[in-house]
Amino acid sequence: MKKRYRFRQKALVYVLFAIVTIIALTCITVNCLRLAQVGNLTSTNHALDIFAICMMSFVELCMISVTFASCYVLGKDKLYCFLGVVMTRVPYKDICLVRYSKDKRIFLVYYKVGKNGVLKDEMSGIEARFVRLNVNDVLYDEIAKNIKKHAPQAVIEFVGDEEK
């Protein structure tokens, strides 16, 4: 059974998304009108206008995927982190530490990787990579419990004061 947790975005991200969407749709509309030679809009370079339409459509699709398709999925064997079309897979057997704090709003999942690219974390002192889960802080306990169920070797660590 897969459990999906939505990526928490700040209000500024949605405002920027709206601004970029308005700009992209305006550019696409103007270039389409230039290609159709509507009114005083005439195209002198069709290839450039078609390229601009394609590029702005691509930018818009990237913005939509990063803003609305980002999530974390607790799968059967792995933790999946989707950021738009980029996916990170973390096998449960490699998870060694889960550190989270409700007051500081951090949720880190440390996992072991091969020798290449291993960094020693200064906070934990372990040689592992980490994934920062950016979800609603109400879900921290539920996610930590589900990770512990799939990865019994993982150490669950709560940092900071619970009551603040």
C-alpha positions in Angstrom: 0.0 0.0 0.0 1.4 3.4 -1.0 0.9 6.4 1.1 1.4 9.8 -0.7 2.3 13.0 1.2 2.0 16.3 -0.6 5.0 18.7 -0.7 4.3 21.8 1.4 4.8 25.0 -0.5 4.9 28.5 0.9 2.5 31.2 -0.3 5.3 33.0 -2.1 5.8 29.9 -4.4 2.1 30.1 -5.5 2.4 33.8 -6.1 5.5 33.3 -8.2 3.7 30.5 -10.0 0.8 32.8 -10.8 3.1 35.6 -12.1 5.1 33.2 -14.3 1.8 31.6 -15.6 0.4 35.0 -16.6 3.7 36.0 -18.3 3.9 32.6 -20.1 0.3 32.6 -21.3 0.7 36.2 -22.5 3.8 35.4 -24.5 2.1 32.3 -26.0 -1.0 34.3 -26.9 1.0 37.1 -28.5 3.2 34.8 -30.5 0.1 32.8 -31.7 -1.6 36.0 -32.8 1.6 37.1 -34.6 1.7 33.8 -36.5 -2.0 34.2 -37.4 -1.3 37.9 -38.4 -4.2 39.2 -36.4 -4.6 43.0 -36.5 -1.3 44.8 -36.5 0.6 41.8 -35.2 2.7 40.4 -38.0 5.4 37.8 -37.8 8.7 38.4 -39.5 10.3 35.2 -38.3 8.0 32.3 -38.1 10.6 29.9 -36.8 11.5 32.2 -33.8 7.8 32.6 -32.9 7.2 28.9 -33.0 10.3 28.3 -30.9 9.1 30.9 -28.4 5.7 29.2 -28.1 7.3 25.8 -27.5 9.8 27.2 -24.9 7.1 29.1 -23.0 4.9 26.0 -23.0 7.8 23.9 -21.7 8.4 26.5 -18.9 4.8 26.4 -18.0 4.7 22.6 -17.8 7.8 22.6 -15.6 6.3 25.1 -13.3 3.1 23.1 -13.0 5.0 19.8 -12.4 7.2 21.3 -9.7 4.4 23.2 -8.0 1.6 20.6 -8.0 3.2 17.2 -8.7 5.9 17.3 -5.9 5.3 14.7 -3.2 6.7 11.9 -1.1 5.5 8.4 -1.4 6.1 5.6 1.1 6.1 2.6 -1.2 6.4 -1.1 -0.5 10.2 -1.2 -0.5 11.4 2.4 -0.9 10.7 6.0 0.0 10.2 8.0 -3.2 10.8 11.7 -3.3 9.3 13.4 -6.4 10.2 17.0 -7.2 8.4 17.5 -10.4 9.8 15.0 -12.8 13.0 14.4 -10.7 12.7 11.3 -8.5 14.9 10.1 -5.6 14.5 6.5 -4.4 15.7 5.6 -0.9 15.5 1.9 0.0 14.1 1.3 3.5 17.1 -1.0 4.3 19.5 1.9 3.8 17.7 4.3 6.1 19.7 4.7 9.3 18.3 7.8 11.0 15.2 9.9 11.0 15.5 13.3 12.7 12.6 15.6 13.1 11.4 18.6 15.1 8.0 20.2 15.2 9.2 23.5 16.5 12.0 24.0 13.9 10.0 22.4 11.1 12.7 20.0 10.0 12.3 16.4 9.0 15.5 14.7 7.7 15.8 11.1 6.6 19.5 9.9 6.6 20.3 7.0 4.3 23.5 5.1 3.5 24.9 5.2 0.0 28.0 3.8 -1.6 31.5 5.3 -1.1 31.0 7.8 -3.9 29.3 11.0 -2.8 29.1 10.2 0.9 29.3 13.3 3.1 29.8 13.3 6.8 26.9 15.1 8.4 28.1 17.6 11.0 24.8 17.5 13.0 24.6 13.7 13.3 28.2 12.7 12.9 27.2 9.8 10.5 28.4 9.3 7.0 25.2 9.3 5.0 23.2 11.5 2.7 19.8 12.9 3.7 16.5 13.8 2.2 14.6 16.7 3.8 10.9 16.0 3.8 9.0 19.2 3.4 5.5 18.3 4.5 2.9 19.6 6.9 4.4 19.3 10.4 1.2 17.6 11.6 2.2 14.6 9.6 5.7 14.2 11.1 4.6 11.5 13.7 2.7 9.5 11.1 5.6 9.5 8.6 8.1 8.6 11.2 5.9 5.8 12.4 5.5 4.4 8.9 9.2 4.7 8.2 10.0 2.8 11.4 7.5 0.1 10.4 9.3 -0.4 7.1 12.8 0.2 8.4 13.1 -1.3 12.0 16.9 -0.6 12.0 16.3 3.2 11.7 16.8 5.4 14.7 14.0 7.9 15.2 15.3 11.0 16.9 13.2 14.0 18.0 15.1 17.2 18.3 13.9 20.3 20.3 11.2 20.9 22.8 7.8 19.3 22.0 5.9 22.0 23.9 6.6 25.6 22.6 
